[in-house]
Amino acid sequence: MDDTPLRHDDTDAMTTRSDAPRRSDSADDELVAIVAPYDDAPDECTIFPAGLTDDELLTTWLSAQEGGYVALAEMR
């Protein structure tokens, strides 16, 4: 992943990557971040491991509203 802000449209908020590699036990698992823009509320970023099954995806994610997260470069 890089330090650039993520920008996606509303359709991206409802999709997952079916071509992503399956999860491993490695600490270096790839993460997917999707930003869902809202007109009447702060944008929301959801992060989850790549390659989850549909059942795993229901409970393995983290979301934060805009203002609750910053670019990695700002924290270095």
N, C-alpha and C positions, 0 to 999 in steps of 0.2 A: 504494500500500500504506500501511497505517497502522501505528501503534506498538503495537497491541493484540496480546496473545499469541494464537497460533493454536490452536484446539482442534477436532479432527476425530475421527471414529470410525475403526475399522479399515478400513471399506469405502472411505473417502476415500483411503487410502494406495495403493489399487490403481487409482484412476481418474485420467484426465486430462481436460482441458477441450476437448471437440471443437468448441465454439463460439468458442474463443479466436481472436483475429486471427492471421494468418500472421506469421511472423518478418520483421522488416525489418533493415536494417543500422544502424539508429539505436542510439545508446548509451542511449536511454531505453526500451528494450524492457521490456514488462511481465514480471514474474517471478511464478511460482506457488510457494507454499510449502505443504507438506503435513506435518503432524505425525502420526506413527504411534505410538500409545501401546503400550507393552509391559508386561505384568505382572511379568516376571522380568528386565527390563533397563531402562536409561534410555530415555525416549521419544526418538524420532529425527525430526529435521526434514530434509526433502529439498526443495531449491529448484532450479527449472529454468525456462527461458524459456517463456512461453506460446506456443501454436501450433506446437509441434514435431510433426514427423511421427513415426510409430511408430519408424522406424529412427533418427532423430536422438535420440529420447528414451532410447534404450538407452545412449548415451554422453555425453549433455549434461545432467549433473545434479551436485549437490553435496549431501552428507548430513553431518549432525553430530548427535551424541548430546546429550541434555539435559545442561546444564552446560558445553557447548562453545559455546553461543550465548547472547546476551542481547538484551533489547529495545533498540531504537534509542534510546529516550528515556533509558535508563540510561547510554549512552555520550556523550550530548551534554553 
